[in-house]
């Protein structure tokens, strides 16, 4: 059978199933599918922010009990919104920064890549017998993340957008590689003691510590700015907007401190 026919059949079946859900059916019919995808990006973003804060708050407890089935299942479930938010964020960056207007093909890619990532991640978690060198793994992933972030930065640094807007896109492109890599690293490094041994050995330890701290700070900034930008859309008062910015900044700094203490104490 022609691959285009298969693709059309899969999309038709998926849309038919989604239209059976009352809320989705209503907004898809009145606002369109792009409106739903936009809101899905925001909702998954808020969910990931809450998950990030919860992870940092209970870091040591989660590290000690990461082999529990329920936590492994929750982590796999969390990978679904993470993958969608990340790949859809890449689509938005390609649209905003590189002028890619082929939305239909890009949206198909978002869902296809998200599905593939979640399946591969689940398989690795179920197998539990794959291991990598933490140092080599993060050298490769960090280098890729820097290349992607640099590519976006060179495209937008001279634009007229605000500094925070630019930092949000650059941090998003950096996290596009680093966050999925961090999720994948968990089943590829089933023993926290192995990672700890690497963290205390010379240059390798310093490099890994720097990578984790940069990942932490990038994720917190991206999360904080994302929360502020979503909530500020619904505030008519400029003073309320400033108050919200101060509150989000304060919460972000608290969790940055918590995260730094947890990272340095590994």
C-alpha positions as a LaTeX table, in Angstrom:
\begin{tabular}{lrrr}
\hline
Residue & $x$ (\AA) & $y$ (\AA) & $z$ (\AA) \\
\hline
Unk1 & 0.00 & 0.00 & 0.00 \\
Unk2 & 1.17 & 3.54 & $-0.76$ \\
Unk3 & 2.80 & 5.22 & 2.26 \\
Unk4 & 0.72 & 8.38 & 1.67 \\
Unk5 & $-2.46$ & 6.31 & 1.89 \\
Unk6 & $-1.28$ & 4.68 & 5.13 \\
Unk7 & $-0.40$ & 8.09 & 6.56 \\
Unk8 & $-3.82$ & 9.48 & 5.62 \\
Unk9 & $-5.60$ & 6.49 & 7.17 \\
Unk10 & $-3.67$ & 6.84 & 10.42 \\
Unk11 & $-4.37$ & 10.58 & 10.62 \\
Unk12 & $-8.05$ & 10.08 & 9.82 \\
Unk13 & $-8.38$ & 7.40 & 12.51 \\
Unk14 & $-6.60$ & 9.59 & 15.07 \\
Unk15 & $-8.75$ & 12.65 & 14.26 \\
Unk16 & $-11.94$ & 10.56 & 14.44 \\
Unk17 & $-10.91$ & 9.29 & 17.88 \\
Unk18 & $-10.02$ & 12.78 & 19.14 \\
Unk19 & $-13.33$ & 14.19 & 17.95 \\
Unk20 & $-15.11$ & 11.81 & 20.31 \\
Unk21 & $-13.68$ & 13.81 & 23.24 \\
Unk22 & $-16.21$ & 16.64 & 23.86 \\
Unk23 & $-13.79$ & 19.46 & 24.77 \\
Unk24 & $-11.37$ & 18.68 & 21.94 \\
Unk25 & $-14.20$ & 18.28 & 19.46 \\
Unk26 & $-15.69$ & 21.67 & 20.42 \\
Unk27 & $-12.46$ & 23.68 & 20.15 \\
Unk28 & $-11.28$ & 21.84 & 17.05 \\
Unk29 & $-14.55$ & 22.73 & 15.36 \\
Unk30 & $-14.68$ & 26.35 & 16.51 \\
Unk31 & $-11.02$ & 27.39 & 16.82 \\
Unk32 & $-9.17$ & 24.81 & 14.75 \\
Unk33 & $-6.49$ & 22.21 & 15.41 \\
Unk34 & $-3.66$ & 24.75 & 15.54 \\
Unk35 & $-5.41$ & 26.42 & 18.49 \\
Unk36 & $-5.53$ & 23.08 & 20.31 \\
Unk37 & $-1.87$ & 22.39 & 19.58 \\
Unk38 & $-0.95$ & 25.84 & 20.88 \\
Unk39 & $-2.83$ & 25.24 & 24.11 \\
Unk40 & $-1.39$ & 21.73 & 24.41 \\
Unk41 & 2.07 & 23.30 & 24.26 \\
Unk42 & 1.17 & 25.64 & 27.12 \\
Unk43 & $-0.49$ & 22.95 & 29.24 \\
Unk44 & 2.39 & 20.50 & 28.83 \\
Unk45 & 4.80 & 23.34 & 29.65 \\
Unk46 & 3.01 & 24.10 & 32.93 \\
Unk47 & 2.94 & 20.38 & 33.76 \\
Unk48 & 6.68 & 20.11 & 33.14 \\
Unk49 & 7.37 & 23.16 & 35.32 \\
Unk50 & 5.46 & 21.59 & 38.22 \\
Unk51 & 7.29 & 18.29 & 37.65 \\
Unk52 & 10.66 & 20.08 & 37.60 \\
Unk53 & 9.94 & 21.82 & 40.91 \\
Unk54 & 8.73 & 18.56 & 42.47 \\
Unk55 & 11.83 & 16.73 & 41.21 \\
Unk56 & 14.20 & 19.33 & 42.65 \\
Unk57 & 12.33 & 19.40 & 45.97 \\
Unk58 & 12.49 & 15.61 & 46.37 \\
Unk59 & 15.75 & 15.02 & 44.49 \\
Unk60 & 17.49 & 12.72 & 46.99 \\
Unk61 & 14.36 & 10.69 & 47.72 \\
Unk62 & 13.72 & 10.16 & 44.02 \\
Unk63 & 17.35 & 9.24 & 43.37 \\
Unk64 & 17.25 & 6.65 & 46.12 \\
Unk65 & 13.98 & 5.09 & 44.91 \\
Unk66 & 14.25 & 5.45 & 41.14 \\
Unk67 & 14.00 & 1.65 & 40.67 \\
Unk68 & 10.46 & 1.54 & 42.12 \\
Unk69 & 7.97 & 0.48 & 39.46 \\
Unk70 & 5.49 & 3.26 & 40.20 \\
Unk71 & 8.16 & 5.95 & 39.83 \\
Unk72 & 9.46 & 4.36 & 36.63 \\
Unk73 & 5.91 & 4.35 & 35.27 \\
Unk74 & 5.36 & 7.99 & 36.24 \\
Unk75 & 8.65 & 8.91 & 34.59 \\
Unk76 & 7.58 & 7.19 & 31.38 \\
Unk77 & 4.21 & 8.96 & 31.47 \\
Unk78 & 5.98 & 12.29 & 32.03 \\
Unk79 & 8.12 & 11.60 & 28.95 \\
Unk80 & 4.99 & 11.94 & 26.79 \\
Unk81 & 4.31 & 15.67 & 27.48 \\
Unk82 & 8.07 & 16.30 & 27.62 \\
Unk83 & 8.60 & 14.89 & 24.13 \\
Unk84 & 5.61 & 16.74 & 22.68 \\
Unk85 & 6.58 & 20.05 & 24.31 \\
Unk86 & 10.18 & 19.72 & 23.17 \\
Unk87 & 9.52 & 18.78 & 19.55 \\
Unk88 & 6.67 & 21.26 & 19.22 \\
Unk89 & 8.97 & 23.90 & 20.70 \\
Unk90 & 11.47 & 23.04 & 17.97 \\
Unk91 & 8.69 & 23.55 & 15.40 \\
Unk92 & 7.94 & 26.99 & 16.86 \\
Unk93 & 11.62 & 27.94 & 16.82 \\
Unk94 & 11.89 & 26.88 & 13.17 \\
Unk95 & 8.80 & 28.98 & 12.45 \\
Unk96 & 9.80 & 32.09 & 14.43 \\
Unk97 & 13.54 & 32.12 & 13.82 \\
Unk98 & 14.02 & 30.39 & 10.48 \\
Unk99 & 10.79 & 31.16 & 8.65 \\
Unk100 & 9.69 & 27.53 & 8.19 \\
Unk101 & 5.99 & 27.76 & 7.24 \\
Unk102 & 5.35 & 24.12 & 6.36 \\
Unk103 & 3.18 & 23.58 & 9.43 \\
Unk104 & 1.33 & 20.46 & 8.29 \\
Unk105 & 4.52 & 18.50 & 7.70 \\
Unk106 & 6.12 & 19.88 & 10.86 \\
Unk107 & 3.15 & 18.91 & 13.03 \\
Unk108 & 3.25 & 15.39 & 11.62 \\
Unk109 & 6.94 & 15.30 & 12.50 \\
Unk110 & 6.22 & 16.50 & 16.05 \\
Unk111 & 3.82 & 13.64 & 16.73 \\
Unk112 & 5.92 & 11.04 & 14.92 \\
Unk113 & 9.14 & 11.96 & 16.73 \\
Unk114 & 7.32 & 12.15 & 20.08 \\
Unk115 & 5.86 & 8.68 & 19.54 \\
Unk116 & 9.23 & 7.20 & 18.54 \\
Unk117 & 11.01 & 8.80 & 21.50 \\
Unk118 & 8.44 & 7.59 & 24.05 \\
Unk119 & 8.54 & 4.02 & 22.66 \\
Unk120 & 12.35 & 3.90 & 22.66 \\
Unk121 & 12.47 & 5.34 & 26.16 \\
Unk122 & 9.97 & 2.75 & 27.39 \\
Unk123 & 11.93 & $-0.09$ & 25.78 \\
Unk124 & 15.15 & 1.03 & 27.48 \\
Unk125 & 13.37 & 1.22 & 30.83 \\
Unk126 & 11.93 & $-2.28$ & 30.42 \\
Unk127 & 15.26 & $-3.76$ & 29.32 \\
Unk128 & 17.26 & $-2.21$ & 32.15 \\
Unk129 & 20.48 & $-3.83$ & 30.93 \\
Unk130 & 22.02 & $-1.04$ & 28.86 \\
Unk131 & 24.79 & 1.15 & 30.25 \\
Unk132 & 26.92 & 4.02 & 28.98 \\
Unk133 & 29.86 & 6.00 & 30.27 \\
Unk134 & 28.37 & 9.14 & 31.90 \\
Unk135 & 31.33 & 11.25 & 30.78 \\
Unk136 & 31.26 & 10.12 & 27.13 \\
Unk137 & 27.46 & 10.30 & 26.99 \\
Unk138 & 27.31 & 13.87 & 28.22 \\
Unk139 & 30.24 & 15.04 & 26.09 \\
Unk140 & 28.31 & 13.95 & 22.99 \\
Unk141 & 24.93 & 15.32 & 24.15 \\
Unk142 & 26.37 & 18.58 & 25.46 \\
Unk143 & 28.25 & 19.20 & 22.21 \\
Unk144 & 25.08 & 18.62 & 20.19 \\
Unk145 & 23.07 & 20.92 & 22.46 \\
Unk146 & 25.65 & 23.69 & 22.10 \\
Unk147 & 25.63 & 23.40 & 18.32 \\
Unk148 & 21.82 & 23.67 & 18.20 \\
Unk149 & 21.75 & 26.58 & 20.66 \\
Unk150 & 24.53 & 28.37 & 18.76 \\
Unk151 & 22.64 & 27.97 & 15.49 \\
Unk152 & 19.53 & 29.58 & 16.99 \\
Unk153 & 21.55 & 32.29 & 18.75 \\
Unk154 & 23.31 & 33.41 & 15.57 \\
Unk155 & 19.92 & 33.68 & 13.90 \\
Unk156 & 18.19 & 35.86 & 16.50 \\
Unk157 & 20.84 & 37.81 & 18.44 \\
Unk158 & 20.58 & 40.81 & 16.11 \\
Unk159 & 16.79 & 40.77 & 15.97 \\
Unk160 & 14.66 & 43.42 & 17.67 \\
Unk161 & 13.12 & 41.06 & 20.19 \\
Unk162 & 13.77 & 41.48 & 23.91 \\
Unk163 & 16.76 & 39.86 & 25.59 \\
Unk164 & 14.48 & 37.57 & 27.61 \\
Unk165 & 12.67 & 36.45 & 24.45 \\
Unk166 & 15.99 & 35.59 & 22.84 \\
Unk167 & 17.19 & 33.75 & 25.95 \\
Unk168 & 13.95 & 31.76 & 26.00 \\
Unk169 & 14.49 & 30.54 & 22.43 \\
Unk170 & 18.19 & 29.83 & 22.95 \\
Unk171 & 17.55 & 27.97 & 26.21 \\
Unk172 & 14.72 & 26.06 & 24.52 \\
Unk173 & 17.00 & 24.92 & 21.71 \\
Unk174 & 19.63 & 23.86 & 24.27 \\
Unk175 & 17.04 & 21.95 & 26.31 \\
Unk176 & 15.65 & 20.31 & 23.18 \\
Unk177 & 18.72 & 18.06 & 23.26 \\
Unk178 & 19.56 & 18.04 & 26.95 \\
Unk179 & 16.20 & 17.20 & 28.54 \\
Unk180 & 15.41 & 14.16 & 26.36 \\
Unk181 & 19.03 & 13.12 & 26.89 \\
Unk182 & 18.59 & 13.41 & 30.66 \\
Unk183 & 15.48 & 11.22 & 30.55 \\
Unk184 & 17.29 & 8.63 & 28.42 \\
Unk185 & 20.27 & 8.68 & 30.76 \\
Unk186 & 18.19 & 7.32 & 33.64 \\
Unk187 & 17.61 & 3.82 & 32.18 \\
Unk188 & 21.10 & 3.89 & 30.64 \\
Unk189 & 22.61 & 4.52 & 34.07 \\
Unk190 & 20.60 & 2.28 & 36.44 \\
Unk191 & 23.07 & 2.60 & 39.31 \\
Unk192 & 23.39 & 6.10 & 40.87 \\
Unk193 & 26.62 & 4.96 & 42.54 \\
Unk194 & 28.31 & 4.66 & 39.13 \\
Unk195 & 27.42 & 8.23 & 38.28 \\
Unk196 & 28.62 & 9.39 & 41.69 \\
Unk197 & 32.00 & 7.73 & 41.11 \\
Unk198 & 32.37 & 9.70 & 37.90 \\
Unk199 & 31.31 & 12.91 & 39.59 \\
Unk200 & 34.20 & 12.79 & 42.04 \\
Unk201 & 37.01 & 12.05 & 39.61 \\
Unk202 & 39.04 & 15.02 & 38.41 \\
Unk203 & 38.28 & 16.71 & 35.11 \\
Unk204 & 35.44 & 14.31 & 34.32 \\
Unk205 & 33.77 & 15.26 & 37.58 \\
Unk206 & 34.15 & 18.98 & 36.96 \\
Unk207 & 32.75 & 18.63 & 33.45 \\
Unk208 & 29.72 & 16.62 & 34.56 \\
Unk209 & 29.05 & 19.04 & 37.40 \\
Unk210 & 29.19 & 21.98 & 34.98 \\
Unk211 & 26.84 & 20.20 & 32.56 \\
Unk212 & 24.27 & 19.45 & 35.27 \\
Unk213 & 24.40 & 22.99 & 36.64 \\
Unk214 & 23.97 & 24.52 & 33.17 \\
Unk215 & 21.09 & 22.14 & 32.47 \\
Unk216 & 19.49 & 23.05 & 35.79 \\
Unk217 & 19.78 & 26.81 & 35.27 \\
Unk218 & 18.60 & 26.63 & 31.65 \\
Unk219 & 15.57 & 24.54 & 32.60 \\
Unk220 & 14.62 & 26.85 & 35.48 \\
Unk221 & 14.95 & 30.00 & 33.39 \\
Unk222 & 12.97 & 28.48 & 30.51 \\
Unk223 & 10.31 & 27.29 & 32.97 \\
Unk224 & 10.08 & 30.59 & 34.82 \\
Unk225 & 9.87 & 32.73 & 31.70 \\
Unk226 & 7.35 & 30.33 & 30.20 \\
Unk227 & 5.08 & 30.55 & 33.27 \\
Unk228 & 5.33 & 34.34 & 33.28 \\
Unk229 & 4.60 & 34.68 & 29.55 \\
Unk230 & 1.53 & 32.43 & 29.77 \\
Unk231 & 0.06 & 34.07 & 32.87 \\
Unk232 & 0.86 & 37.62 & 31.76 \\
Unk233 & $-1.39$ & 37.12 & 28.72 \\
Unk234 & $-4.36$ & 37.23 & 31.11 \\
Unk235 & $-3.31$ & 40.20 & 33.24 \\
Unk236 & $-4.65$ & 43.56 & 32.12 \\
Unk237 & $-2.81$ & 45.51 & 34.83 \\
Unk238 & 0.83 & 46.41 & 34.24 \\
Unk239 & 1.45 & 46.45 & 38.00 \\
Unk240 & 0.08 & 42.93 & 38.32 \\
Unk241 & 2.41 & 41.88 & 35.52 \\
Unk242 & 5.39 & 43.31 & 37.39 \\
Unk243 & 4.26 & 41.61 & 40.59 \\
Unk244 & 3.91 & 38.30 & 38.77 \\
Unk245 & 7.39 & 38.70 & 37.26 \\
Unk246 & 8.83 & 39.34 & 40.74 \\
Unk247 & 7.02 & 36.31 & 42.18 \\
Unk248 & 8.13 & 33.98 & 39.37 \\
Unk249 & 11.71 & 35.27 & 39.68 \\
Unk250 & 11.68 & 34.66 & 43.45 \\
Unk251 & 10.33 & 31.10 & 43.08 \\
Unk252 & 12.85 & 30.38 & 40.31 \\
Unk253 & 15.74 & 31.57 & 42.50 \\
Unk254 & 14.55 & 29.39 & 45.39 \\
Unk255 & 14.47 & 26.28 & 43.23 \\
Unk256 & 17.79 & 27.22 & 41.64 \\
Unk257 & 19.30 & 27.28 & 45.12 \\
Unk258 & 17.68 & 23.95 & 46.01 \\
Unk259 & 18.88 & 22.42 & 42.75 \\
Unk260 & 22.42 & 23.72 & 43.14 \\
Unk261 & 22.65 & 22.32 & 46.67 \\
Unk262 & 21.34 & 18.95 & 45.48 \\
Unk263 & 23.75 & 18.84 & 42.53 \\
Unk264 & 26.79 & 19.83 & 44.58 \\
Unk265 & 25.97 & 17.27 & 47.25 \\
Unk266 & 25.86 & 14.28 & 44.86 \\
\hline
\end{tabular}
